């Protein structure tokens, strides 16, 4: 149920951004409109992303409700790019806060501590070299043989 709420809240934020984007003309934000007919009313996604200083991919995820935790700086830059007044800007912040509140928590960062049973295992493997690495391939612990295998390992931060 929380996932459905997160999706609907993120979708509401995305709908608001899309509506504001389509209602904002390029000349209103200082862009020169080339010759020819624009298929898109208002700003294109690429134009808004460029004006706001964010990637096009990130903006598309925001508009589709896939990204539900934009930073205050991103919200501020979108509000500036869309020339929102204070009330519209506040509404954008409230929609983003609601989307973030119902979004699933991001997974915790992997632990960098080595459990006691792994330290015991390292010691039991002596004199053979052994070391423990994290999911991100950081070397977390070693026994004397592992240190001899990778000289200078104990000098690493």
Beta strands, then each sheet from edge to edge (+ up, - down):
strand 1: 131-133
strand 2: 139-142
sheet 1: 1+ 2-
end
